[in-house]
Amino acid sequence: MRIRIVTGAAVLALLIPAAAYAQAGAAPGAPVVVGSTAAGAPVIVLTDANMPKFREYVVREHVPSYRYSGDIVIGAELPMAGVTFYEVPPEFGVREYRYTIVNDRTVLVDPRTHRIVQIIG
C-alpha cells in the first residue's frame, strides 16, 4: 500500500510541471486535469487566473466549516452525513465536483464518492 501511495505521489510530482505547460494552450479559466490519486479520482487544478476569484467567491458565501478528525488530503473520503456540499459556479468550469469547507480549508469533492479531489486553501 505504501509503495502505491509513494509511486502515485512521484507520478503526480512529475505531472504538475507538465500541467503548467499545458495550461498555456488551455482556454482561459478552464481546469486542467493533471493526474489521479491512488483511488483513481482526478486531480483538478484551477488556473492561476481562477484561483483568487474562486477563493473570493467562497469567502463571500460564508459557508460553515465542517470539523473533520482525519487528515485533509487528496483522496480522503468525507463522511456521508454531516457534510454539506455546494455547487461550484459555472464560470469556474468544474461542473462535476462540489466544494465544501473542512477544518477551515476549502476543498473540491466528488459528490458521488465524497473523496477530496483538490485542496484549494
C-alpha positions in Angstrom: 0.0 0.0 0.0 2.8 2.5 0.9 4.6 1.8 -2.4 1.4 2.7 -4.4 1.0 5.9 -2.4 4.6 6.9 -2.9 4.5 6.0 -6.6 1.3 8.0 -7.1 2.9 11.0 -5.4 6.0 10.7 -7.5 4.0 10.5 -10.7 1.9 13.5 -9.6 5.1 15.5 -8.9 6.3 14.8 -12.4 2.9 15.7 -14.0 2.5 19.1 -12.3 5.2 20.8 -14.3 3.7 19.3 -17.5 0.3 20.8 -16.5 1.9 24.3 -16.3 3.0 23.9 -19.9 -0.4 22.5 -20.9 -2.2 25.5 -19.3 -0.5 27.8 -21.8 -2.7 26.4 -24.5 -5.8 25.9 -22.4 -8.9 28.1 -22.6 -8.8 30.9 -20.0 -10.3 29.8 -16.8 -10.5 26.1 -17.8 -9.5 23.5 -15.2 -6.6 21.2 -16.2 -6.6 17.5 -15.2 -3.0 16.6 -14.2 -3.3 13.1 -12.9 -5.2 11.0 -10.4 -4.9 9.8 -6.9 -4.2 6.2 -5.9 -8.0 5.9 -5.5 -8.4 7.0 -9.2 -10.0 10.4 -8.5 -8.8 13.0 -11.0 -6.8 15.9 -9.6 -8.2 19.2 -10.8 -6.1 22.3 -11.0 -7.9 25.6 -11.4 -5.9 28.0 -13.4 -4.0 30.7 -11.6 -6.5 33.3 -13.1 -9.4 31.5 -11.5 -8.0 30.6 -8.1 -8.2 34.1 -6.5 -11.7 34.6 -7.9 -12.8 31.2 -6.5 -11.4 32.0 -3.1 -13.2 35.4 -3.1 -16.4 33.6 -4.1 -16.1 31.1 -1.2 -15.4 33.9 1.3 -18.5 35.8 0.2 -20.6 32.7 0.6 -19.8 32.4 4.3 -20.4 28.6 4.4 -19.7 26.9 7.7 -16.7 24.8 8.2 -17.1 21.1 8.9 -14.9 19.6 11.7 -13.1 16.5 10.4 -10.8 14.4 12.6 -8.8 12.9 9.7 -6.1 14.4 7.5 -7.2 16.8 4.8 -5.5 15.1 1.8 -6.5 14.4 -1.7 -8.3 11.1 -1.8 -9.6 11.4 1.8 -13.2 10.3 2.0 -15.5 12.6 3.9 -18.4 11.1 5.9 -21.8 10.6 4.2 -23.7 12.5 6.9 -23.0 16.0 8.3 -21.0 17.5 5.4 -22.8 19.9 3.1 -21.5 20.1 -0.5 -22.1 23.3 -2.5 -22.2 23.7 -6.3 -19.2 25.4 -8.0 -20.5 28.3 -10.2 -20.3 27.5 -13.9 -17.7 30.2 -14.7 -15.1 28.1 -12.9 -15.6 25.1 -15.2 -15.8 22.4 -12.5 -19.3 21.1 -13.0 -18.9 17.5 -11.8 -17.4 18.5 -8.4 -18.7 20.4 -5.3 -16.9 22.4 -2.8 -17.0 22.5 1.0 -15.1 23.9 3.9 -13.3 21.3 6.1 -11.3 22.4 9.1 -11.4 25.9 7.7 -9.9 24.8 4.3 -11.7 24.9 1.0 -11.8 21.6 -0.8 -13.3 20.2 -4.1 -15.1 16.9 -3.6 -16.5 14.3 -5.8 -20.1 14.2 -4.6 -20.6 10.5 -5.6 -17.7 9.2 -3.6 -17.2 12.1 -1.1 -13.5 12.0 -1.8 -11.4 15.2 -1.8 -10.0 15.8 -5.3 -8.4 19.2 -4.7 -7.4 21.3 -1.7 -7.9 25.0 -2.6 -6.7 26.6 0.6 
